[in-house]
């Protein structure tokens, strides 16, 4: 919030409409110890009257947007004695273990901050059978 306003999307249950856009306007720094939650307030223009007072909605708070990030399926990420790595498929269809620095994870995708180039293929299944130099078959 120090650098820009945080976007909030409100999704009205059982409606197929697009999310209603708003922005985070208040963060209550008091922790409710019974629910382990904090209260946030978002403001929406609601020009089309899609929101009603007291209505429960699902919300999505966008904390950051990464441009040109390299993202891999989370199951490609492995952890070994020397840290995290992925198996990269080389042009001769063999694999190499490549150390990486992982960033944020959202759903089943993980941002790779360091160690991969755009367009490189990684192994997402059967890593326990692999070692550097082993041949692989690519499934569609």
N, CA, C and O atoms as a GROMACS GRO file, in nm:
protein
  560
    1UNK      N    1   0.082  -0.119   0.000
    1UNK     CA    2   0.000   0.000   0.000
    1UNK      C    3   0.087   0.126   0.000
    1UNK      O    4   0.038   0.235  -0.032
    2UNK      N    5   0.215   0.111   0.036
    2UNK     CA    6   0.302   0.228   0.040
    2UNK      C    7   0.332   0.281  -0.098
    2UNK      O    8   0.356   0.400  -0.115
    3UNK      N    9   0.333   0.192  -0.199
    3UNK     CA   10   0.371   0.235  -0.334
    3UNK      C   11   0.252   0.260  -0.425
    3UNK      O   12   0.260   0.343  -0.515
    4UNK      N   13   0.141   0.191  -0.404
    4UNK     CA   14   0.022   0.212  -0.486
    4UNK      C   15  -0.099   0.153  -0.415
    4UNK      O   16  -0.086   0.079  -0.318
    5UNK      N   17  -0.216   0.187  -0.466
    5UNK     CA   18  -0.340   0.134  -0.408
    5UNK      C   19  -0.353  -0.013  -0.446
    5UNK      O   20  -0.316  -0.054  -0.555
    6UNK      N   21  -0.408  -0.092  -0.353
    6UNK     CA   22  -0.427  -0.234  -0.378
    6UNK      C   23  -0.567  -0.258  -0.434
    6UNK      O   24  -0.666  -0.209  -0.380
    7UNK      N   25  -0.573  -0.334  -0.545
    7UNK     CA   26  -0.700  -0.365  -0.608
    7UNK      C   27  -0.775  -0.473  -0.532
    7UNK      O   28  -0.715  -0.567  -0.479
    8UNK      N   29  -0.907  -0.459  -0.527
    8UNK     CA   30  -0.995  -0.558  -0.466
    8UNK      C   31  -1.106  -0.588  -0.567
    8UNK      O   32  -1.169  -0.497  -0.620
    9UNK      N   33  -1.129  -0.717  -0.592
    9UNK     CA   34  -1.240  -0.760  -0.677
    9UNK      C   35  -1.345  -0.824  -0.588
    9UNK      O   36  -1.314  -0.913  -0.509
   10UNK      N   37  -1.469  -0.779  -0.602
   10UNK     CA   38  -1.582  -0.840  -0.530
   10UNK      C   39  -1.657  -0.930  -0.626
   10UNK      O   40  -1.693  -0.889  -0.737
   11UNK      N   41  -1.682  -1.053  -0.582
   11UNK     CA   42  -1.755  -1.150  -0.662
   11UNK      C   43  -1.884  -1.183  -0.591
   11UNK      O   44  -1.883  -1.241  -0.482
   12UNK      N   45  -1.995  -1.147  -0.650
   12UNK     CA   46  -2.126  -1.172  -0.590
   12UNK      C   47  -2.162  -1.318  -0.616
   12UNK      O   48  -2.168  -1.360  -0.732
   13UNK      N   49  -2.187  -1.398  -0.510
   13UNK     CA   50  -2.220  -1.539  -0.530
   13UNK      C   51  -2.343  -1.558  -0.619
   13UNK      O   52  -2.437  -1.479  -0.615
   14UNK      N   53  -2.339  -1.664  -0.700
   14UNK     CA   54  -2.449  -1.702  -0.789
   14UNK      C   55  -2.479  -1.600  -0.898
   14UNK      O   56  -2.589  -1.600  -0.954
   15UNK      N   57  -2.382  -1.514  -0.930
   15UNK     CA   58  -2.397  -1.422  -1.043
   15UNK      C   59  -2.282  -1.448  -1.138
   15UNK      O   60  -2.168  -1.467  -1.095
   16UNK      N   61  -2.311  -1.448  -1.266
   16UNK     CA   62  -2.206  -1.475  -1.365
   16UNK      C   63  -2.136  -1.347  -1.411
   16UNK      O   64  -2.050  -1.352  -1.499
   17UNK      N   65  -2.173  -1.235  -1.352
   17UNK     CA   66  -2.115  -1.107  -1.394
   17UNK      C   67  -1.966  -1.100  -1.360
   17UNK      O   68  -1.915  -1.176  -1.278
   18UNK      N   69  -1.901  -1.009  -1.426
   18UNK     CA   70  -1.759  -0.984  -1.400
   18UNK      C   71  -1.743  -0.931  -1.257
   18UNK      O   72  -1.838  -0.877  -1.199
   19UNK      N   73  -1.623  -0.948  -1.200
   19UNK     CA   74  -1.601  -0.894  -1.065
   19UNK      C   75  -1.619  -0.742  -1.062
   19UNK      O   76  -1.596  -0.673  -1.161
   20UNK      N   77  -1.659  -0.694  -0.948
   20UNK     CA   78  -1.675  -0.550  -0.928
   20UNK      C   79  -1.544  -0.498  -0.873
   20UNK      O   80  -1.496  -0.548  -0.771
   21UNK      N   81  -1.485  -0.399  -0.938
   21UNK     CA   82  -1.352  -0.348  -0.903
   21UNK      C   83  -1.362  -0.242  -0.794
   21UNK      O   84  -1.450  -0.156  -0.795
   22UNK      N   85  -1.268  -0.250  -0.701
   22UNK     CA   86  -1.259  -0.150  -0.596
   22UNK      C   87  -1.115  -0.138  -0.550
   22UNK      O   88  -1.024  -0.191  -0.614
   23UNK      N   89  -1.095  -0.069  -0.439
   23UNK     CA   90  -0.960  -0.056  -0.385
   23UNK      C   91  -0.963  -0.063  -0.233
   23UNK      O   92  -1.060  -0.022  -0.168
   24UNK      N   93  -0.855  -0.117  -0.178
   24UNK     CA   94  -0.842  -0.129  -0.033
   24UNK      C   95  -0.821   0.010   0.025
   24UNK      O   96  -0.732   0.083  -0.018
   25UNK      N   97  -0.905   0.047   0.124
   25UNK     CA   98  -0.896   0.182   0.180
   25UNK      C   99  -0.863   0.185   0.328
   25UNK      O  100  -0.830   0.291   0.382
   26UNK      N  101  -0.872   0.069   0.397
   26UNK     CA  102  -0.844   0.069   0.540
   26UNK      C  103  -0.801  -0.069   0.585
   26UNK      O  104  -0.858  -0.170   0.543
   27UNK      N  105  -0.699  -0.074   0.672
   27UNK     CA  106  -0.653  -0.197   0.734
   27UNK      C  107  -0.655  -0.175   0.884
   27UNK      O  108  -0.585  -0.088   0.936
   28UNK      N  109  -0.735  -0.255   0.955
   28UNK     CA  110  -0.738  -0.248   1.101
   28UNK      C  111  -0.628  -0.339   1.153
   28UNK      O  112  -0.631  -0.459   1.130
   29UNK      N  113  -0.531  -0.282   1.223
   29UNK     CA  114  -0.417  -0.362   1.267
   29UNK      C  115  -0.442  -0.440   1.396
   29UNK      O  116  -0.350  -0.497   1.454
   30UNK      N  117  -0.567  -0.442   1.442
   30UNK     CA  118  -0.603  -0.520   1.561
   30UNK      C  119  -0.638  -0.662   1.521
   30UNK      O  120  -0.722  -0.684   1.434
   31UNK      N  121  -0.573  -0.757   1.584
   31UNK     CA  122  -0.598  -0.898   1.556
   31UNK      C  123  -0.709  -0.950   1.646
   31UNK      O  124  -0.703  -0.936   1.768
   32UNK      N  125  -0.812  -1.010   1.584
   32UNK     CA  126  -0.917  -1.077   1.660
   32UNK      C  127  -0.861  -1.214   1.699
   32UNK      O  128  -0.847  -1.302   1.613
   33UNK      N  129  -0.828  -1.233   1.826
   33UNK     CA  130  -0.761  -1.356   1.868
   33UNK      C  131  -0.851  -1.478   1.864
   33UNK      O  132  -0.801  -1.591   1.860
   34UNK      N  133  -0.983  -1.459   1.865
   34UNK     CA  134  -1.071  -1.576   1.858
   34UNK      C  135  -1.078  -1.633   1.717
   34UNK      O  136  -1.088  -1.755   1.700
   35UNK      N  137  -1.073  -1.547   1.614
   35UNK     CA  138  -1.081  -1.594   1.475
   35UNK      C  139  -0.947  -1.583   1.402
   35UNK      O  140  -0.932  -1.634   1.291
   36UNK      N  141  -0.850  -1.516   1.467
   36UNK     CA  142  -0.719  -1.492   1.406
   36UNK      C  143  -0.730  -1.419   1.272
   36UNK      O  144  -0.665  -1.455   1.174
   37UNK      N  145  -0.813  -1.317   1.272
   37UNK     CA  146  -0.835  -1.238   1.151
   37UNK      C  147  -0.815  -1.090   1.181
   37UNK      O  148  -0.816  -1.047   1.296
   38UNK      N  149  -0.797  -1.014   1.074
   38UNK     CA  150  -0.796  -0.869   1.082
   38UNK      C  151  -0.906  -0.818   0.990
   38UNK      O  152  -0.951  -0.889   0.901
   39UNK      N  153  -0.949  -0.695   1.012
   39UNK     CA  154  -1.053  -0.638   0.928
   39UNK      C  155  -0.991  -0.547   0.824
   39UNK      O  156  -0.902  -0.467   0.853
   40UNK      N  157  -1.041  -0.559   0.702
   40UNK     CA  158  -1.000  -0.475   0.591
   40UNK      C  159  -1.124  -0.406   0.536
   40UNK      O  160  -1.235  -0.461   0.545
   41UNK      N  161  -1.107  -0.287   0.481
   41UNK     CA  162  -1.219  -0.218   0.420
   41UNK      C  163  -1.181  -0.181   0.277
   41UNK      O  164  -1.073  -0.127   0.252
   42UNK      N  165  -1.272  -0.212   0.185
   42UNK     CA  166  -1.251  -0.174   0.046
   42UNK      C  167  -1.364  -0.082   0.004
   42UNK      O  168  -1.475  -0.090   0.056
   43UNK      N  169  -1.334   0.006  -0.091
   43UNK     CA  170  -1.433   0.100  -0.142
   43UNK      C  171  -1.459   0.068  -0.289
   43UNK      O  172  -1.366   0.050  -0.367
   44UNK      N  173  -1.588   0.061  -0.326
   44UNK     CA  174  -1.630   0.030  -0.462
   44UNK      C  175  -1.718   0.143  -0.512
   44UNK      O  176  -1.795   0.200  -0.435
   45UNK      N  177  -1.708   0.176  -0.640
   45UNK     CA  178  -1.794   0.281  -0.694
   45UNK      C  179  -1.938   0.233  -0.706
   45UNK      O  180  -2.030   0.313  -0.688
   46UNK      N  181  -1.961   0.106  -0.737
   46UNK     CA  182  -2.094   0.044  -0.743
   46UNK      C  183  -2.191   0.124  -0.829
   46UNK      O  184  -2.308   0.141  -0.793
   47UNK      N  185  -2.142   0.172  -0.942
   47UNK     CA  186  -2.225   0.257  -1.030
   47UNK      C  187  -2.346   0.185  -1.086
   47UNK      O  188  -2.446   0.249  -1.116
   48UNK      N  189  -2.339   0.053  -1.100
   48UNK     CA  190  -2.451  -0.022  -1.157
   48UNK      C  191  -2.538  -0.087  -1.049
   48UNK      O  192  -2.628  -0.164  -1.081
   49UNK      N  193  -2.511  -0.056  -0.922
   49UNK     CA  194  -2.594  -0.105  -0.813
   49UNK      C  195  -2.588  -0.256  -0.793
   49UNK      O  196  -2.687  -0.317  -0.751
   50UNK      N  197  -2.476  -0.316  -0.823
   50UNK     CA  198  -2.462  -0.461  -0.810
   50UNK      C  199  -2.444  -0.505  -0.665
   50UNK      O  200  -2.474  -0.619  -0.631
   51UNK      N  201  -2.395  -0.415  -0.581
   51UNK     CA  202  -2.372  -0.448  -0.440
   51UNK      C  203  -2.481  -0.388  -0.353
   51UNK      O  204  -2.527  -0.276  -0.377
   52UNK      N  205  -2.522  -0.464  -0.252
   52UNK     CA  206  -2.622  -0.416  -0.157
   52UNK      C  207  -2.559  -0.409  -0.017
   52UNK      O  208  -2.469  -0.486   0.014
   53UNK      N  209  -2.606  -0.319   0.063
   53UNK     CA  210  -2.556  -0.303   0.199
   53UNK      C  211  -2.578  -0.431   0.279
   53UNK      O  212  -2.687  -0.488   0.276
   54UNK      N  213  -2.475  -0.478   0.349
   54UNK     CA  214  -2.485  -0.597   0.431
   54UNK      C  215  -2.474  -0.728   0.355
   54UNK      O  216  -2.483  -0.835   0.415
   55UNK      N  217  -2.455  -0.721   0.225
   55UNK     CA  218  -2.446  -0.841   0.142
   55UNK      C  219  -2.310  -0.907   0.159
   55UNK      O  220  -2.208  -0.839   0.168
   56UNK      N  221  -2.308  -1.040   0.163
   56UNK     CA  222  -2.184  -1.115   0.169
   56UNK      C  223  -2.135  -1.140   0.028
   56UNK      O  224  -2.211  -1.185  -0.058
   57UNK      N  225  -2.008  -1.112   0.004
   57UNK     CA  226  -1.946  -1.136  -0.127
   57UNK      C  227  -1.811  -1.202  -0.105
   57UNK      O  228  -1.753  -1.192   0.002
   58UNK      N  229  -1.762  -1.270  -0.208
   58UNK     CA  230  -1.625  -1.321  -0.207
   58UNK      C  231  -1.536  -1.212  -0.263
   58UNK      O  232  -1.573  -1.144  -0.360
   59UNK      N  233  -1.419  -1.194  -0.202
   59UNK     CA  234  -1.330  -1.089  -0.250
   59UNK      C  235  -1.192  -1.148  -0.281
   59UNK      O  236  -1.149  -1.246  -0.221
   60UNK      N  237  -1.126  -1.083  -0.375
   60UNK     CA  238  -0.989  -1.117  -0.410
   60UNK      C  239  -0.908  -0.989  -0.395
   60UNK      O  240  -0.939  -0.887  -0.456
   61UNK      N  241  -0.803  -0.995  -0.314
   61UNK     CA  242  -0.716  -0.880  -0.292
   61UNK      C  243  -0.587  -0.904  -0.368
   61UNK      O  244  -0.515  -1.000  -0.341
   62UNK      N  245  -0.557  -0.815  -0.463
   62UNK     CA  246  -0.434  -0.829  -0.542
   62UNK      C  247  -0.321  -0.756  -0.469
   62UNK      O  248  -0.322  -0.634  -0.457
   63UNK      N  249  -0.224  -0.834  -0.420
   63UNK     CA  250  -0.113  -0.776  -0.345
   63UNK      C  251  -0.001  -0.727  -0.434
   63UNK      O  252   0.066  -0.629  -0.402
   64UNK      N  253   0.020  -0.795  -0.548
   64UNK     CA  254   0.129  -0.757  -0.637
   64UNK      C  255   0.099  -0.807  -0.777
   64UNK      O  256   0.018  -0.898  -0.796
   65UNK      N  257   0.165  -0.747  -0.874
   65UNK     CA  258   0.157  -0.794  -1.011
   65UNK      C  259   0.299  -0.801  -1.063
   65UNK      O  260   0.370  -0.701  -1.066
   66UNK      N  261   0.339  -0.920  -1.104
   66UNK     CA  262   0.474  -0.941  -1.155
   66UNK      C  263   0.472  -0.944  -1.306
   66UNK      O  264   0.401  -1.026  -1.365
   67UNK      N  265   0.547  -0.857  -1.368
   67UNK     CA  266   0.555  -0.854  -1.514
   67UNK      C  267   0.670  -0.943  -1.561
   67UNK      O  268   0.777  -0.945  -1.499
   68UNK      N  269   0.646  -1.016  -1.669
   68UNK     CA  270   0.749  -1.102  -1.731
   68UNK      C  271   0.808  -1.203  -1.634
   68UNK      O  272   0.927  -1.235  -1.642
   69UNK      N  273   0.728  -1.253  -1.544
   69UNK     CA  274   0.776  -1.353  -1.448
   69UNK      C  275   0.784  -1.490  -1.515
   69UNK      O  276   0.703  -1.522  -1.602
   70UNK      N  277   0.882  -1.568  -1.475
   70UNK     CA  278   0.892  -1.707  -1.520
   70UNK      C  279   0.818  -1.791  -1.418
   70UNK      O  280   0.850  -1.789  -1.299
   71UNK      N  281   0.718  -1.866  -1.466
   71UNK     CA  282   0.631  -1.943  -1.379
   71UNK      C  283   0.635  -2.088  -1.421
   71UNK      O  284   0.631  -2.119  -1.540
   72UNK      N  285   0.642  -2.179  -1.322
   72UNK     CA  286   0.639  -2.322  -1.350
   72UNK      C  287   0.530  -2.386  -1.265
   72UNK      O  288   0.493  -2.332  -1.161
   73UNK      N  289   0.477  -2.501  -1.310
   73UNK     CA  290   0.386  -2.574  -1.221
   73UNK      C  291   0.459  -2.609  -1.092
   73UNK      O  292   0.575  -2.650  -1.095
   74UNK      N  293   0.394  -2.592  -0.980
   74UNK     CA  294   0.458  -2.613  -0.850
   74UNK      C  295   0.515  -2.753  -0.833
   74UNK      O  296   0.614  -2.771  -0.762
   75UNK      N  297   0.454  -2.853  -0.898
   75UNK     CA  298   0.504  -2.990  -0.885
   75UNK      C  299   0.639  -3.009  -0.954
   75UNK      O  300   0.703  -3.112  -0.932
   76UNK      N  301   0.683  -2.914  -1.036
   76UNK     CA  302   0.815  -2.924  -1.098
   76UNK      C  303   0.926  -2.893  -0.997
   76UNK      O  304   1.039  -2.939  -1.014
   77UNK      N  305   0.894  -2.817  -0.895
   77UNK     CA  306   0.993  -2.774  -0.797
   77UNK      C  307   1.028  -2.889  -0.702
   77UNK      O  308   0.940  -2.950  -0.642
   78UNK      N  309   1.157  -2.917  -0.691
   78UNK     CA  310   1.207  -3.023  -0.604
   78UNK      C  311   1.297  -2.961  -0.498
   78UNK      O  312   1.351  -2.852  -0.518
   79UNK      N  313   1.314  -3.031  -0.386
   79UNK     CA  314   1.403  -2.984  -0.280
   79UNK      C  315   1.504  -3.092  -0.251
   79UNK      O  316   1.469  -3.207  -0.225
   80UNK      N  317   1.631  -3.055  -0.255
   80UNK     CA  318   1.739  -3.148  -0.228
   80UNK      C  319   1.832  -3.094  -0.120
   80UNK      O  320   1.801  -2.994  -0.055
   81UNK      N  321   1.945  -3.161  -0.102
   81UNK     CA  322   2.040  -3.120   0.002
   81UNK      C  323   2.095  -2.980  -0.022
   81UNK      O  324   2.129  -2.910   0.074
   82UNK      N  325   2.104  -2.939  -0.147
   82UNK     CA  326   2.159  -2.808  -0.179
   82UNK      C  327   2.052  -2.703  -0.207
   82UNK      O  328   2.082  -2.596  -0.261
   83UNK      N  329   1.929  -2.732  -0.172
   83UNK     CA  330   1.821  -2.636  -0.192
   83UNK      C  331   1.724  -2.680  -0.300
   83UNK      O  332   1.716  -2.798  -0.334
   84UNK      N  333   1.650  -2.584  -0.354
   84UNK     CA  334   1.548  -2.613  -0.454
   84UNK      C  335   1.607  -2.623  -0.594
   84UNK      O  336   1.704  -2.555  -0.627
   85UNK      N  337   1.546  -2.710  -0.675
   85UNK     CA  338   1.590  -2.729  -0.813
   85UNK      C  339   1.475  -2.779  -0.897
   85UNK      O  340   1.372  -2.823  -0.845
   86UNK      N  341   1.493  -2.772  -1.028
   86UNK     CA  342   1.400  -2.832  -1.124
   86UNK      C  343   1.480  -2.914  -1.222
   86UNK      O  344   1.600  -2.889  -1.241
   87UNK      N  345   1.416  -3.012  -1.283
   87UNK     CA  346   1.478  -3.086  -1.393
   87UNK      C  347   1.440  -3.014  -1.522
   87UNK      O  348   1.322  -3.002  -1.554
   88UNK      N  349   1.541  -2.968  -1.595
   88UNK     CA  350   1.521  -2.898  -1.721
   88UNK      C  351   1.545  -2.997  -1.834
   88UNK      O  352   1.643  -3.072  -1.832
   89UNK      N  353   1.455  -2.998  -1.933
   89UNK     CA  354   1.469  -3.085  -2.049
   89UNK      C  355   1.557  -3.014  -2.151
   89UNK      O  356   1.524  -2.904  -2.197
   90UNK      N  357   1.669  -3.077  -2.185
   90UNK     CA  358   1.763  -3.019  -2.282
   90UNK      C  359   1.720  -3.055  -2.424
   90UNK      O  360   1.628  -3.136  -2.442
   91UNK      N  361   1.784  -2.997  -2.524
   91UNK     CA  362   1.746  -3.017  -2.664
   91UNK      C  363   1.761  -3.162  -2.709
   91UNK      O  364   1.691  -3.205  -2.801
   92UNK      N  365   1.851  -3.240  -2.646
   92UNK     CA  366   1.868  -3.381  -2.682
   92UNK      C  367   1.774  -3.472  -2.605
   92UNK      O  368   1.792  -3.594  -2.604
   93UNK      N  369   1.673  -3.415  -2.539
   93UNK     CA  370   1.571  -3.487  -2.461
   93UNK      C  371   1.628  -3.558  -2.338
   93UNK      O  372   1.571  -3.656  -2.291
   94UNK      N  373   1.739  -3.509  -2.287
   94UNK     CA  374   1.790  -3.554  -2.158
   94UNK      C  375   1.764  -3.442  -2.058
   94UNK      O  376   1.733  -3.329  -2.096
   95UNK      N  377   1.777  -3.474  -1.930
   95UNK     CA  378   1.748  -3.374  -1.828
   95UNK      C  379   1.874  -3.332  -1.753
   95UNK      O  380   1.972  -3.405  -1.744
   96UNK      N  381   1.866  -3.212  -1.699
   96UNK     CA  382   1.972  -3.160  -1.612
   96UNK      C  383   1.904  -3.102  -1.489
   96UNK      O  384   1.801  -3.036  -1.499
   97UNK      N  385   1.961  -3.128  -1.372
   97UNK     CA  386   1.909  -3.069  -1.249
   97UNK      C  387   1.960  -2.926  -1.242
   97UNK      O  388   2.081  -2.903  -1.249
   98UNK      N  389   1.870  -2.830  -1.228
   98UNK     CA  390   1.907  -2.689  -1.229
   98UNK      C  391   1.866  -2.625  -1.098
   98UNK      O  392   1.746  -2.623  -1.067
   99UNK      N  393   1.961  -2.572  -1.020
   99UNK     CA  394   1.922  -2.501  -0.897
   99UNK      C  395   1.845  -2.375  -0.932
   99UNK      O  396   1.879  -2.304  -1.026
  100UNK      N  397   1.740  -2.347  -0.855
  100UNK     CA  398   1.657  -2.229  -0.878
  100UNK      C  399   1.628  -2.160  -0.746
  100UNK      O  400   1.640  -2.219  -0.638
  101UNK      N  401   1.588  -2.036  -0.757
  101UNK     CA  402   1.538  -1.961  -0.642
  101UNK      C  403   1.391  -1.934  -0.669
  101UNK      O  404   1.355  -1.860  -0.761
  102UNK      N  405   1.306  -1.996  -0.590
  102UNK     CA  406   1.161  -1.984  -0.608
  102UNK      C  407   1.110  -1.859  -0.537
  102UNK      O  408   1.162  -1.816  -0.434
  103UNK      N  409   1.006  -1.803  -0.595
  103UNK     CA  410   0.939  -1.687  -0.537
  103UNK      C  411   0.802  -1.726  -0.486
  103UNK      O  412   0.785  -1.830  -0.423
  104UNK      N  413   0.706  -1.640  -0.514
  104UNK     CA  414   0.569  -1.660  -0.466
  104UNK      C  415   0.502  -1.778  -0.536
  104UNK      O  416   0.536  -1.812  -0.650
  105UNK      N  417   0.408  -1.839  -0.466
  105UNK     CA  418   0.325  -1.945  -0.521
  105UNK      C  419   0.180  -1.901  -0.515
  105UNK      O  420   0.135  -1.849  -0.414
  106UNK      N  421   0.108  -1.922  -0.624
  106UNK     CA  422  -0.034  -1.894  -0.629
  106UNK      C  423  -0.101  -2.013  -0.693
  106UNK      O  424  -0.072  -2.048  -0.807
  107UNK      N  425  -0.192  -2.075  -0.618
  107UNK     CA  426  -0.256  -2.196  -0.670
  107UNK      C  427  -0.152  -2.304  -0.690
  107UNK      O  428  -0.080  -2.340  -0.597
  108UNK      N  429  -0.143  -2.354  -0.812
  108UNK     CA  430  -0.045  -2.459  -0.840
  108UNK      C  431   0.068  -2.410  -0.929
  108UNK      O  432   0.129  -2.488  -1.002
  109UNK      N  433   0.098  -2.280  -0.924
  109UNK     CA  434   0.208  -2.222  -1.001
  109UNK      C  435   0.303  -2.147  -0.909
  109UNK      O  436   0.262  -2.080  -0.814
  110UNK      N  437   0.433  -2.160  -0.939
  110UNK     CA  438   0.536  -2.095  -0.859
  110UNK      C  439   0.623  -2.007  -0.948
  110UNK      O  440   0.662  -2.048  -1.057
  111UNK      N  441   0.652  -1.887  -0.902
  111UNK     CA  442   0.740  -1.796  -0.973
  111UNK      C  443   0.884  -1.839  -0.948
  111UNK      O  444   0.921  -1.869  -0.834
  112UNK      N  445   0.964  -1.843  -1.053
  112UNK     CA  446   1.107  -1.873  -1.040
  112UNK      C  447   1.183  -1.742  -1.058
  112UNK      O  448   1.185  -1.684  -1.167
  113UNK      N  449   1.246  -1.695  -0.951
  113UNK     CA  450   1.317  -1.568  -0.952
  113UNK      C  451   1.455  -1.578  -1.017
  113UNK      O  452   1.506  -1.481  -1.072
  114UNK      N  453   1.514  -1.697  -1.011
  114UNK     CA  454   1.650  -1.712  -1.063
  114UNK      C  455   1.674  -1.859  -1.099
  114UNK      O  456   1.632  -1.948  -1.026
  115UNK      N  457   1.740  -1.883  -1.212
  115UNK     CA  458   1.781  -2.018  -1.248
  115UNK      C  459   1.719  -2.073  -1.375
  115UNK      O  460   1.768  -2.173  -1.428
  116UNK      N  461   1.614  -2.011  -1.426
  116UNK     CA  462   1.550  -2.056  -1.550
  116UNK      C  463   1.542  -1.941  -1.649
  116UNK      O  464   1.538  -1.824  -1.612
  117UNK      N  465   1.538  -1.978  -1.777
  117UNK     CA  466   1.519  -1.881  -1.885
  117UNK      C  467   1.379  -1.902  -1.943
  117UNK      O  468   1.326  -2.013  -1.935
  118UNK      N  469   1.319  -1.798  -2.001
  118UNK     CA  470   1.188  -1.815  -2.063
  118UNK      C  471   1.193  -1.922  -2.172
  118UNK      O  472   1.288  -1.930  -2.249
  119UNK      N  473   1.090  -2.005  -2.176
  119UNK     CA  474   1.079  -2.107  -2.279
  119UNK      C  475   1.141  -2.240  -2.245
  119UNK      O  476   1.118  -2.338  -2.317
  120UNK      N  477   1.219  -2.250  -2.139
  120UNK     CA  478   1.279  -2.378  -2.102
  120UNK      C  479   1.169  -2.470  -2.050
  120UNK      O  480   1.077  -2.427  -1.980
  121UNK      N  481   1.180  -2.599  -2.085
  121UNK     CA  482   1.084  -2.698  -2.039
  121UNK      C  483   1.134  -2.763  -1.912
  121UNK      O  484   1.253  -2.792  -1.898
  122UNK      N  485   1.041  -2.786  -1.820
  122UNK     CA  486   1.074  -2.852  -1.693
  122UNK      C  487   0.991  -2.979  -1.679
  122UNK      O  488   0.883  -2.990  -1.737
  123UNK      N  489   1.042  -3.072  -1.601
  123UNK     CA  490   0.972  -3.199  -1.576
  123UNK      C  491   0.873  -3.177  -1.462
  123UNK      O  492   0.907  -3.120  -1.358
  124UNK      N  493   0.750  -3.225  -1.483
  124UNK     CA  494   0.646  -3.208  -1.381
  124UNK      C  495   0.596  -3.341  -1.325
  124UNK      O  496   0.515  -3.342  -1.233
  125UNK      N  497   0.644  -3.452  -1.380
  125UNK     CA  498   0.594  -3.582  -1.336
  125UNK      C  499   0.705  -3.686  -1.345
  125UNK      O  500   0.779  -3.688  -1.443
  126UNK      N  501   0.718  -3.771  -1.244
  126UNK     CA  502   0.814  -3.880  -1.248
  126UNK      C  503   0.956  -3.842  -1.211
  126UNK      O  504   1.050  -3.911  -1.250
  127UNK      N  505   0.974  -3.732  -1.138
  127UNK     CA  506   1.109  -3.686  -1.104
  127UNK      C  507   1.187  -3.789  -1.022
  127UNK      O  508   1.310  -3.792  -1.029
  128UNK      N  509   1.119  -3.874  -0.946
  128UNK     CA  510   1.189  -3.972  -0.863
  128UNK      C  511   1.266  -4.074  -0.948
  128UNK      O  512   1.356  -4.141  -0.898
  129UNK      N  513   1.233  -4.085  -1.077
  129UNK     CA  514   1.303  -4.176  -1.167
  129UNK      C  515   1.419  -4.109  -1.240
  129UNK      O  516   1.488  -4.174  -1.320
  130UNK      N  517   1.442  -3.982  -1.214
  130UNK     CA  518   1.539  -3.906  -1.293
  130UNK      C  519   1.672  -3.886  -1.222
  130UNK      O  520   1.682  -3.890  -1.099
  131UNK      N  521   1.772  -3.863  -1.305
  131UNK     CA  522   1.905  -3.820  -1.264
  131UNK      C  523   1.960  -3.740  -1.381
  131UNK      O  524   1.913  -3.758  -1.494
  132UNK      N  525   2.057  -3.653  -1.359
  132UNK     CA  526   2.111  -3.577  -1.471
  132UNK      C  527   2.159  -3.669  -1.584
  132UNK      O  528   2.228  -3.769  -1.560
  133UNK      N  529   2.120  -3.634  -1.709
  133UNK     CA  530   2.160  -3.710  -1.825
  133UNK      C  531   2.061  -3.817  -1.868
  133UNK      O  532   2.078  -3.877  -1.975
  134UNK      N  533   1.959  -3.844  -1.789
  134UNK     CA  534   1.858  -3.946  -1.822
  134UNK      C  535   1.770  -3.893  -1.934
  134UNK      O  536   1.734  -3.776  -1.935
  135UNK      N  537   1.734  -3.981  -2.029
  135UNK     CA  538   1.646  -3.948  -2.140
  135UNK      C  539   1.501  -3.945  -2.092
  135UNK      O  540   1.461  -4.024  -2.007
  136UNK      N  541   1.422  -3.852  -2.149
  136UNK     CA  542   1.281  -3.840  -2.114
  136UNK      C  543   1.198  -3.836  -2.240
  136UNK      O  544   1.246  -3.803  -2.348
  137UNK      N  545   1.071  -3.871  -2.225
  137UNK     CA  546   0.973  -3.859  -2.331
  137UNK      C  547   0.875  -3.749  -2.293
  137UNK      O  548   0.827  -3.746  -2.179
  138UNK      N  549   0.845  -3.660  -2.384
  138UNK     CA  550   0.754  -3.550  -2.356
  138UNK      C  551   0.612  -3.591  -2.390
  138UNK      O  552   0.584  -3.631  -2.503
  139UNK      N  553   0.523  -3.580  -2.292
  139UNK     CA  554   0.382  -3.611  -2.311
  139UNK      C  555   0.306  -3.482  -2.338
  139UNK      O  556   0.339  -3.376  -2.285
  140UNK      N  557   0.206  -3.492  -2.420
  140UNK     CA  558   0.122  -3.375  -2.448
  140UNK      C  559   0.008  -3.369  -2.349
  140UNK      O  560  -0.074  -3.278  -2.355
   0.00000   0.00000   0.00000
